[in-house]
Amino acid sequence: MGVEADYDTISEGKFADIIAVKGNILRHISLLQNVDLVIKH
């Protein structure tokens, strides 16, 4: 698709949508129902 230069990893100069939750979602998937922070683009 030709977007590898702008997406794929979290690093300076790239775009990302990130969510933050309090806890380990691998152990408690229900944490995704209460997202604490959203960073878009």
N, C-alpha and C positions, 0 to 999 in steps of 0.2 A: 504494500500500500504506500510505501515511500515516506512513512512517518517516523522511522527509527531514530532520526536525528533529534526529534522533539519529544518523544515519549519512550517508555519502557523501563527506565530506572529513575529513582529519586535523586536528582543532582541539580546543581545550579544551572540555570538556563533552560531547563526542561519543564514541560507542563505536567501537572498531576492533580487528581482529585483525591483527597486524603480524608479519612474519618478517624476520630479518636474516641476510644471508650476507656472506662476505668475498669481494668481487669484483663484477664486472659481469655480471649474469645475461643481459643482452642479447647479450653476446659468448660467454658460457659457461653455457648453460642447465643443464648438469650440476651446477652449484653448488647447485641446489635439492634435490639429493640429500643435502647436508650442511648443514642449517640450523643456524646458530650460536645464534640467539635467537628465542624465540616470546613475544609479548606478546598475551594474550587478553583481550578485552573491556575 
